[in-house]
């Protein structure tokens, strides 16, 4: 749902921004307003950003390869990060430069004075429809989360990016309308420069927020606490597992969660019985948290040593090595991503 909703919101924003960019450029050519030029570049940058998000979503669907065995799901995060860079440089920094340029040579709007006001009001209406679509699609997956929490914790980057872009576009249009309106009223071009500077600062702030959030996704985020609790309950719900020794989760993409856990199992008669138990645990995990598609379970026997091993990646096995016993004497069984279980030495 999040992918389809994100695509719908992106298309709505793309159509709106292309139309808005054209009308703003026409208004700039007629009036030479710096606020209109800044808003024109802003809309062009937003249009390019939506194209990048669509490209990232398309490339993320590629099948896994030996070189990238976990697939390309995180490519959506990379393109979202590129969006923040484009918004910062093409949108924010250009607007700040244009504000400085206008302030050094301020002049009023002497021709086609009604054009920028009409264009900005029409742009607010079109941008409002795009923002409404993004809100509607986000509400399908937001649940009871606050908007701040949704933007900060969403694993699918498209909807938060479109939400912030549309919100920034609406506020930027208000700033532009303020600058243009005051310039028309007073005849002083400094108001136009001030509106342009406000747009630039706004875009830089939004770009920084997007960069911070997408950086966290690129580094790798684990499951939400409620999903971790659901997975833990699913693992220990049956008699196959006595307890979880340690567990880690990692999002491989917005709709693909990896779960890796070392579990304490009771004594069993055969490896076949152990494999059946692990498969049952995997089925419960996927039923509790459907995005948990890649699952690795390592059976072990709990001991105080295992408890002290903690959750480090180099945590030793709970079973102490027997004197003079070969290293491969105790096999470990790992649940594969497709639900099958295979033994590894």
HUZIPE-V506925 format. One record per backbone hydrogen bond with DSSP energy under -0.5 kcal/mol. NH is the residue of the N-H (numbers start at 1). CO is the residue of the C=O. If there is no record, write none. Layout:
BEGIN
nh/co
NH/CO
NH/CO
END
This chain:
BEGIN
nh/co
5/1
6/2
7/3
8/4
9/5
10/6
11/7
12/8
13/9
14/10
15/11
16/12
17/13
18/14
19/15
20/16
21/17
22/18
23/19
24/20
25/21
26/22
27/23
28/24
29/25
30/26
31/27
32/28
37/33
38/34
39/35
40/36
41/37
42/38
43/39
44/40
45/41
46/42
47/43
48/44
49/45
50/46
51/47
52/48
53/49
54/50
55/51
56/52
57/53
58/54
59/55
60/56
61/58
62/59
65/68
69/66
71/68
72/62
74/252
75/72
76/73
77/74
78/74
79/75
80/76
81/77
82/78
83/79
84/80
85/81
86/82
87/83
88/84
89/85
90/86
91/86
92/87
93/88
94/89
95/91
96/92
97/93
98/94
99/95
100/96
101/97
102/98
103/99
104/100
105/101
105/102
106/103
110/108
115/112
116/112
117/113
118/114
119/115
120/116
121/117
122/118
123/119
124/120
125/121
126/122
127/123
128/124
129/125
130/126
131/127
132/128
133/129
134/130
135/131
136/132
137/133
138/134
139/135
140/136
140/137
141/138
142/138
143/139
145/142
150/146
151/147
152/148
153/149
154/150
157/155
160/156
161/157
162/158
163/159
164/160
165/161
166/162
167/163
168/164
169/165
170/166
171/167
172/168
173/169
174/170
175/171
176/172
177/173
178/174
179/175
180/176
181/177
182/178
183/179
184/180
185/181
186/182
187/183
189/187
191/188
193/189
194/190
195/191
196/192
197/193
198/194
199/195
200/196
201/197
202/198
203/199
204/200
205/201
206/202
207/203
208/204
209/205
210/206
211/207
212/208
213/209
214/210
215/211
216/212
217/213
218/214
219/215
220/216
227/224
228/224
229/225
230/226
231/227
232/228
233/229
234/230
235/231
236/232
237/233
237/234
241/238
242/264
243/264
245/243
245/262
246/262
248/260
250/258
251/221
252/250
252/256
253/256
256/253
257/291
258/250
259/294
260/248
261/296
262/246
263/261
263/298
264/243
265/263
265/300
274/270
275/271
276/272
277/273
278/274
279/275
280/276
281/277
282/278
283/279
284/280
285/281
286/282
287/283
288/284
289/285
292/289
293/257
293/291
294/257
295/293
296/259
298/261
299/297
299/333
300/263
307/303
308/304
309/305
310/306
310/307
312/309
315/312
320/318
325/322
329/326
330/327
331/329
332/344
334/342
335/297
336/340
339/336
342/334
344/332
END
